[in-house]
Amino acid sequence: MKTKNKLYLLLALPGMFFSSCNDYLNFPKVATTKIEDSFTSSLAATQCATACYVPLTWEYQSGPGEFNEWFFGDVCSDDALKGSNTLSDMGTLFDLENFKTTSDNGALLGYYRTQYMGIFRCNLVYEEVPKMSAALFAKDKPGLQNRVLAEASFLRAMYYFRLVRLYGGVPVVNHVIKTQADWKQPRATESGVYDQIFSDLKFAIKYLPERSGYTAADLGRATKGAARALLIKAYMNTHDYNDAKLQGDSIVNSGQYTLVPNYNDIFTVAGENNSESVFEIQYVTDPTSDIWSPNGLGSTRGNITPMMERPRWATGTLIEGWGFNRPTQELYDEFEPGDPRRDAAIFAPDTFEVKPSNDNTMNVNVYLGDRYTARKYSMMNPDTTWIASSGQSSRGEINKKEIRYADVLLMYAEACLKQTTPDVNQAKWALEQVRNRARLTAGGAGVLPPFPNYTVQLEGVGQSGTKQLQDNADDLYLAIQHERRVELAMEGHRWFDLKRWGLLSDVMNHYRESTKPQISTYMNPFVKGKHEIFPIPLQERDLNSPMPQNPGYDGVPVQ
């Protein structure tokens, strides 16, 4: 069992949240504690900031069901299939991956609501902590009051970033909703949401410490590097490559991060919060809480992804899996010969372990002809056995690597290449850092040569065949796109990369036309102008009427 400080004070300052509910219901009681009465010490402020991290861990709510981030990043892309052993199991995810999504999809509802719960907590920090006297922080390390605000600022930006890249423009609410009259909020434009993200992250960068500025007790809190990295992602999504490059320069030159020498060490419990970790969602061993409680949200301090991704044939106490998020053959084929990252991301069981069904289409071990298993978060040992979950089969303790330094380096390479005045040499340098680490993991000899001395698959950019790379800017861009797919495979990035590159329509329609017929038969065509974003959940529109719907959903025409 790992013992480390985790950011899980979900019940910190309970009086604060209960008094908020009382205000909302206009039901004052004798001796009710007001919100501001809870902010009487620096510890209270820090605990409130800690509570802002917790909704990042939520992946399930009774009613809507599961809503993991990889639903969108992996399964909706050409990298993974829904999985399980039937088409109907988790039908919300089946609809998402096959472009059959409607606005009453439970996964979209749960995901949407969770981000706003996180925003609410951040707004509470923003409203109350500035009111606190500086004297309450006099005995603390200088700058703590601003650091607390900066943590909330970083997290609010992350919650809005999660929303805007799935739903487009959403309501921007930067105050605590306390009354029913304040519930209805206008929907901001997509650029308006990004403006809020930019503002929050610039504030966070100003006041957050570097990674080295924290003590071991605060491991996992937001850092200056994490804020810069998220700002790079936001700039890349708005095609502001010049500013993305500047933020990348700052991270690279900070000396705060280095790639872990062995790629296989990253996705282990022992490898958590390592030198490559820019920001991780922290999970804990928790034998008491369970995801099937009446409310779900807030009762899952362990990670349910290991259970969801382990195969159903992996039987044993606290080992059984559900077989979701199955890597595709197309992803498997993207890896170059000898690339160790393929087997780190994808477990390919032999026929002794997974017996084929009669038509190799569907049984407890095979889903639409696919028997691959996602490996990075399944908590698999090097000998391909599984680590038993600690106390609950429904959860594992492994952290979610939200931002790795390798991710930053590849975004940096892309920004160097795409900025107004391209820096091709720096782009090549960043790309080679990532490839060299994989090369050394493989033993260093004869595999993964430096750019441009290799061939890449073109399926990943929506074309057929392969391409022998040449030393020019177009092929360097193709190499960076290839590298992101293999380096970050099954980490929930693929869909959002394709969207940023403007390749969603080309890639997903090519995938539909060229993949196995037992897969493509269920897929609707990708509709440009519609499927780049998902519908605003119906229940949220009912609560916040007349919030407009996205094009292509609920009768709104595609532009």
TORMARKOL-18942 format. One record per residue (C-alpha): residue number from 1; chain; x, y, z. Coordinates in steps of 0.25 Angstrom, whole numbers, plus 5000, padded with zeros to 4 digits. Layout:
N
NUM:A:X:Y:Z
...
This chain:
559
1:A:5000:5000:5000
2:A:5006:5013:4996
3:A:5006:5024:5007
4:A:5007:5038:5002
5:A:5000:5051:5004
6:A:4987:5052:4995
7:A:4979:5064:4992
8:A:4966:5058:4997
9:A:4959:5066:5008
10:A:4946:5065:5001
11:A:4939:5067:5015
12:A:4948:5079:5018
13:A:4941:5090:5024
14:A:4927:5083:5024
15:A:4920:5095:5030
16:A:4924:5103:5018
17:A:4916:5095:5009
18:A:4904:5093:5018
19:A:4903:5107:5020
20:A:4903:5110:5005
21:A:4892:5100:5004
22:A:4884:5107:5015
23:A:4886:5121:5007
24:A:4881:5114:4994
25:A:4869:5109:5001
26:A:4866:5122:5009
27:A:4864:5113:5021
28:A:4872:5120:5032
29:A:4873:5112:5045
30:A:4878:5116:5059
31:A:4893:5115:5061
32:A:4895:5113:5046
33:A:4910:5116:5042
34:A:4912:5126:5031
35:A:4922:5123:5020
36:A:4931:5134:5024
37:A:4932:5128:5038
38:A:4939:5116:5033
39:A:4951:5124:5027
40:A:4957:5127:5041
41:A:4971:5121:5038
42:A:4981:5119:5027
43:A:4979:5104:5029
44:A:4964:5106:5026
45:A:4968:5113:5013
46:A:4978:5102:5009
47:A:4967:5092:5012
48:A:4957:5099:5003
49:A:4967:5099:4992
50:A:4970:5085:4994
51:A:4955:5082:4992
52:A:4956:5088:4978
53:A:4964:5077:4973
54:A:4955:5066:4977
55:A:4944:5067:4965
56:A:4956:5063:4956
57:A:4955:5049:4962
58:A:4940:5047:4960
59:A:4937:5037:4948
60:A:4923:5032:4953
61:A:4910:5037:4957
62:A:4897:5029:4960
63:A:4888:5032:4949
64:A:4897:5037:4938
65:A:4907:5026:4940
66:A:4922:5026:4937
67:A:4928:5038:4930
68:A:4943:5035:4929
69:A:4951:5045:4921
70:A:4956:5034:4912
71:A:4942:5032:4907
72:A:4945:5044:4898
73:A:4960:5044:4896
74:A:4961:5029:4893
75:A:4948:5023:4890
76:A:4942:5034:4881
77:A:4955:5034:4873
78:A:4962:5023:4864
79:A:4970:5018:4875
80:A:4960:5010:4883
81:A:4947:5003:4883
82:A:4936:5003:4894
83:A:4939:4988:4898
84:A:4932:4980:4908
85:A:4925:4967:4903
86:A:4912:4973:4897
87:A:4909:4985:4889
88:A:4898:4989:4899
89:A:4907:4989:4911
90:A:4909:5004:4914
91:A:4901:5008:4902
92:A:4904:5023:4905
93:A:4918:5020:4901
94:A:4914:5012:4889
95:A:4906:5024:4884
96:A:4918:5033:4886
97:A:4928:5025:4878
98:A:4919:5023:4867
99:A:4914:5037:4865
100:A:4900:5034:4870
101:A:4900:5043:4882
102:A:4888:5050:4886
103:A:4886:5061:4897
104:A:4881:5052:4907
105:A:4894:5044:4907
106:A:4897:5041:4922
107:A:4912:5041:4920
108:A:4911:5055:4915
109:A:4902:5060:4926
110:A:4911:5054:4937
111:A:4924:5060:4931
112:A:4918:5074:4929
113:A:4912:5074:4944
114:A:4925:5070:4950
115:A:4933:5081:4944
116:A:4923:5091:4949
117:A:4924:5085:4963
118:A:4939:5087:4962
119:A:4937:5102:4957
120:A:4928:5104:4969
121:A:4938:5100:4979
122:A:4949:5109:4972
123:A:4939:5121:4972
124:A:4937:5119:4987
125:A:4952:5120:4989
126:A:4952:5133:4980
127:A:4941:5139:4988
128:A:4945:5136:5002
129:A:4960:5135:5003
130:A:4963:5150:4998
131:A:4954:5155:5010
132:A:4963:5148:5020
133:A:4973:5157:5028
134:A:4987:5156:5024
135:A:4990:5153:5039
136:A:4984:5140:5038
137:A:4995:5136:5029
138:A:5006:5143:5037
139:A:5012:5130:5042
140:A:5012:5123:5029
141:A:5022:5123:5017
142:A:5021:5136:5010
143:A:5011:5136:4998
144:A:5002:5125:5003
145:A:4989:5134:5002
146:A:4993:5137:4987
147:A:4997:5122:4985
148:A:4983:5117:4990
149:A:4976:5127:4980
150:A:4986:5122:4969
151:A:4983:5108:4972
152:A:4968:5111:4970
153:A:4971:5119:4958
154:A:4979:5107:4951
155:A:4968:5097:4954
156:A:4956:5106:4950
157:A:4964:5108:4937
158:A:4965:5093:4936
159:A:4950:5091:4938
160:A:4947:5101:4927
161:A:4957:5095:4918
162:A:4951:5081:4919
163:A:4937:5088:4916
164:A:4941:5096:4905
165:A:4948:5086:4897
166:A:4936:5076:4898
167:A:4924:5085:4897
168:A:4929:5098:4891
169:A:4924:5111:4898
170:A:4918:5109:4912
171:A:4913:5118:4923
172:A:4925:5125:4930
173:A:4921:5126:4944
174:A:4932:5133:4953
175:A:4924:5134:4966
176:A:4917:5125:4976
177:A:4903:5122:4972
178:A:4895:5123:4984
179:A:4880:5126:4980
180:A:4871:5120:4970
181:A:4870:5134:4963
182:A:4884:5133:4960
183:A:4884:5119:4954
184:A:4881:5124:4939
185:A:4894:5128:4933
186:A:4896:5132:4918
187:A:4905:5123:4909
188:A:4918:5129:4906
189:A:4925:5128:4893
190:A:4936:5118:4891
191:A:4946:5130:4890
192:A:4940:5136:4903
193:A:4943:5123:4910
194:A:4957:5123:4905
195:A:4959:5137:4910
196:A:4955:5133:4924
197:A:4965:5121:4923
198:A:4976:5130:4919
199:A:4973:5140:4930
200:A:4972:5129:4941
201:A:4985:5122:4936
202:A:4993:5135:4935
203:A:4989:5138:4950
204:A:4993:5124:4954
205:A:5007:5125:4947
206:A:5009:5138:4954
207:A:5007:5132:4968
208:A:5009:5117:4968
209:A:5023:5112:4972
210:A:5031:5103:4963
211:A:5031:5088:4966
212:A:5043:5089:4974
213:A:5037:5100:4983
214:A:5027:5090:4990
215:A:5031:5081:5001
216:A:5028:5066:5000
217:A:5015:5068:5008
218:A:5009:5076:4997
219:A:5013:5067:4985
220:A:5002:5067:4975
221:A:4998:5082:4976
222:A:4998:5091:4964
223:A:5011:5097:4960
224:A:5016:5108:4951
225:A:5020:5098:4941
226:A:5006:5091:4941
227:A:5000:5105:4939
228:A:5009:5108:4927
229:A:5007:5094:4921
230:A:4991:5096:4922
231:A:4993:5109:4916
232:A:5001:5103:4904
233:A:4989:5094:4902
234:A:4980:5105:4902
235:A:4988:5113:4892
236:A:4990:5101:4883
237:A:4975:5099:4883
238:A:4973:5114:4878
239:A:4985:5113:4869
240:A:4993:5123:4876
241:A:5006:5116:4873
242:A:5015:5128:4876
243:A:5010:5129:4891
244:A:5010:5114:4892
245:A:5025:5114:4888
246:A:5028:5124:4899
247:A:5022:5116:4910
248:A:5029:5104:4905
249:A:5042:5111:4905
250:A:5040:5115:4920
251:A:5037:5100:4924
252:A:5048:5094:4916
253:A:5058:5105:4922
254:A:5053:5103:4936
255:A:5060:5091:4939
256:A:5049:5085:4947
257:A:5045:5073:4938
258:A:5053:5062:4931
259:A:5048:5050:4924
260:A:5048:5037:4932
261:A:5060:5028:4926
262:A:5051:5016:4924
263:A:5037:5018:4918
264:A:5032:5005:4925
265:A:5034:5012:4939
266:A:5024:5023:4936
267:A:5011:5015:4938
268:A:5013:5009:4951
269:A:5010:5012:4965
270:A:5024:5014:4968
271:A:5026:5023:4957
272:A:5016:5033:4961
273:A:5019:5048:4963
274:A:5033:5045:4956
275:A:5042:5055:4949
276:A:5033:5055:4937
277:A:5020:5058:4944
278:A:5015:5072:4941
279:A:5001:5069:4947
280:A:4995:5056:4952
281:A:4981:5054:4957
282:A:4984:5047:4971
283:A:4977:5034:4975
284:A:4978:5026:4987
285:A:4976:5013:4993
286:A:4962:5012:4999
287:A:4955:4999:5003
288:A:4943:5006:5009
289:A:4936:5015:4999
290:A:4930:5009:4986
291:A:4925:5015:4973
292:A:4912:5008:4974
293:A:4907:5017:4986
294:A:4894:5024:4985
295:A:4901:5037:4980
296:A:4914:5032:4974
297:A:4920:5046:4973
298:A:4930:5048:4984
299:A:4931:5034:4989
300:A:4941:5029:4979
301:A:4955:5033:4984
302:A:4961:5021:4976
303:A:4962:5020:4961
304:A:4952:5012:4954
305:A:4959:5011:4941
306:A:4968:4999:4944
307:A:4955:4991:4946
308:A:4948:4996:4934
309:A:4961:4994:4925
310:A:4965:4980:4930
311:A:4959:4969:4922
312:A:4948:4960:4926
313:A:4956:4948:4925
314:A:4966:4953:4936
315:A:4959:4946:4947
316:A:4963:4945:4962
317:A:4961:4952:4975
318:A:4961:4967:4973
319:A:4966:4966:4959
320:A:4954:4964:4950
321:A:4952:4974:4939
322:A:4941:4979:4930
323:A:4948:4980:4917
324:A:4945:4994:4912
325:A:4954:5003:4904
326:A:4960:4993:4895
327:A:4972:4998:4886
328:A:4969:4997:4871
329:A:4977:4989:4861
330:A:4980:5003:4854
331:A:4987:5008:4867
332:A:4995:4995:4869
333:A:5000:4996:4854
334:A:5004:5011:4856
335:A:5016:5007:4864
336:A:5029:5005:4857
337:A:5037:4992:4858
338:A:5043:4990:4872
339:A:5036:5002:4878
340:A:5035:4998:4893
341:A:5023:5008:4895
342:A:5014:4998:4887
343:A:5015:4987:4898
344:A:5014:4998:4909
345:A:5001:5003:4904
346:A:4995:4990:4898
347:A:4994:4976:4903
348:A:4992:4966:4892
349:A:4988:4953:4898
350:A:4991:4940:4891
351:A:4980:4930:4887
352:A:4983:4922:4899
353:A:4978:4933:4908
354:A:4967:4938:4899
355:A:4959:4928:4891
356:A:4953:4933:4878
357:A:4938:4933:4877
358:A:4931:4925:4866
359:A:4932:4937:4856
360:A:4943:4945:4864
361:A:4933:4956:4866
362:A:4927:4956:4880
363:A:4929:4948:4893
364:A:4934:4950:4907
365:A:4948:4951:4902
366:A:4946:4958:4888
367:A:4939:4971:4884
368:A:4936:4973:4869
369:A:4948:4964:4866
370:A:4957:4972:4875
371:A:4964:4965:4887
372:A:4974:4975:4890
373:A:4975:4981:4905
374:A:4979:4995:4909
375:A:4991:4993:4918
376:A:4995:5007:4924
377:A:4985:5008:4935
378:A:4981:4994:4937
379:A:4992:4992:4947
380:A:4999:4980:4940
381:A:5012:4974:4945
382:A:5024:4973:4936
383:A:5020:4958:4934
384:A:5007:4962:4929
385:A:4999:4958:4942
386:A:4991:4968:4949
387:A:4993:4975:4962
388:A:4981:4972:4971
389:A:4973:4985:4975
390:A:4975:4989:4990
391:A:4962:4985:4997
392:A:4952:4988:4986
393:A:4951:4981:4972
394:A:4944:4994:4967
395:A:4956:5003:4968
396:A:4971:5004:4967
397:A:4981:5013:4973
398:A:4989:5018:4961
399:A:4989:5033:4958
400:A:4984:5039:4945
401:A:4996:5045:4937
402:A:4988:5058:4933
403:A:5001:5065:4927
404:A:5014:5058:4925
405:A:5027:5065:4921
406:A:5027:5057:4908
407:A:5014:5063:4904
408:A:5019:5077:4907
409:A:5032:5074:4898
410:A:5023:5069:4886
411:A:5014:5081:4888
412:A:5026:5090:4888
413:A:5032:5083:4876
414:A:5019:5086:4869
415:A:5018:5101:4873
416:A:5033:5103:4869
417:A:5029:5098:4855
418:A:5016:5105:4854
419:A:5020:5119:4860
420:A:5021:5131:4851
421:A:5036:5129:4849
422:A:5038:5114:4850
423:A:5049:5109:4858
424:A:5051:5096:4851
425:A:5064:5092:4859
426:A:5057:5094:4872
427:A:5045:5086:4867
428:A:5055:5074:4863
429:A:5062:5075:4877
430:A:5049:5073:4885
431:A:5044:5062:4876
432:A:5057:5055:4877
433:A:5057:5056:4893
434:A:5044:5047:4892
435:A:5049:5037:4882
436:A:5062:5036:4889
437:A:5056:5032:4902
438:A:5048:5021:4895
439:A:5060:5017:4887
440:A:5068:5015:4900
441:A:5057:5008:4906
442:A:5058:4998:4895
443:A:5072:4996:4897
444:A:5077:5007:4888
445:A:5082:4999:4876
446:A:5075:4999:4862
447:A:5061:5004:4866
448:A:5054:5018:4865
449:A:5065:5025:4857
450:A:5065:5041:4858
451:A:5056:5049:4848
452:A:5055:5047:4836
453:A:5061:5033:4835
454:A:5048:5025:4837
455:A:5035:5022:4830
456:A:5021:5025:4837
457:A:5007:5020:4834
458:A:4998:5030:4828
459:A:4985:5024:4833
460:A:4987:5033:4846
461:A:4985:5045:4837
462:A:4973:5040:4829
463:A:4981:5034:4817
464:A:4985:5020:4812
465:A:4999:5015:4811
466:A:5012:5019:4817
467:A:5022:5031:4816
468:A:5037:5031:4816
469:A:5040:5044:4823
470:A:5048:5055:4816
471:A:5055:5066:4823
472:A:5045:5077:4821
473:A:5035:5084:4829
474:A:5023:5077:4825
475:A:5029:5063:4828
476:A:5034:5068:4841
477:A:5020:5072:4845
478:A:5015:5058:4840
479:A:5026:5052:4849
480:A:5021:5060:4861
481:A:5007:5056:4859
482:A:5012:5041:4858
483:A:5020:5043:4871
484:A:5008:5048:4879
485:A:5000:5036:4875
486:A:5010:5026:4879
487:A:5016:5033:4891
488:A:5003:5037:4897
489:A:4995:5025:4893
490:A:4983:5021:4902
491:A:4984:5033:4910
492:A:4972:5041:4905
493:A:4979:5051:4896
494:A:4976:5045:4882
495:A:4962:5051:4879
496:A:4966:5065:4884
497:A:4979:5065:4876
498:A:4971:5061:4863
499:A:4962:5073:4866
500:A:4973:5083:4868
501:A:4979:5078:4855
502:A:4966:5079:4847
503:A:4967:5065:4844
504:A:4955:5059:4851
505:A:4946:5058:4838
506:A:4957:5052:4830
507:A:4962:5042:4840
508:A:4949:5037:4845
509:A:4943:5035:4832
510:A:4955:5028:4826
511:A:4955:5019:4838
512:A:4940:5016:4836
513:A:4943:5012:4822
514:A:4956:5004:4824
515:A:4954:4997:4838
516:A:4948:4983:4840
517:A:4934:4982:4835
518:A:4929:4977:4848
519:A:4933:4991:4854
520:A:4929:5000:4842
521:A:4915:4994:4841
522:A:4911:5001:4854
523:A:4918:5015:4851
524:A:4910:5027:4845
525:A:4918:5036:4836
526:A:4926:5048:4843
527:A:4918:5060:4840
528:A:4927:5072:4838
529:A:4921:5084:4846
530:A:4914:5075:4856
531:A:4923:5064:4862
532:A:4935:5073:4866
533:A:4927:5076:4879
534:A:4916:5069:4887
535:A:4902:5074:4890
536:A:4900:5082:4903
537:A:4893:5072:4912
538:A:4877:5073:4911
539:A:4875:5074:4926
540:A:4885:5085:4927
541:A:4878:5093:4916
542:A:4864:5090:4923
543:A:4870:5096:4936
544:A:4877:5108:4929
545:A:4866:5111:4918
546:A:4868:5117:4907
547:A:4882:5113:4906
548:A:4884:5109:4891
549:A:4888:5096:4886
550:A:4900:5092:4878
551:A:4898:5091:4862
552:A:4893:5077:4858
553:A:4886:5073:4871
554:A:4872:5075:4876
555:A:4868:5080:4862
556:A:4878:5091:4861
557:A:4883:5091:4847
558:A:4898:5089:4843
559:A:4904:5102:4838
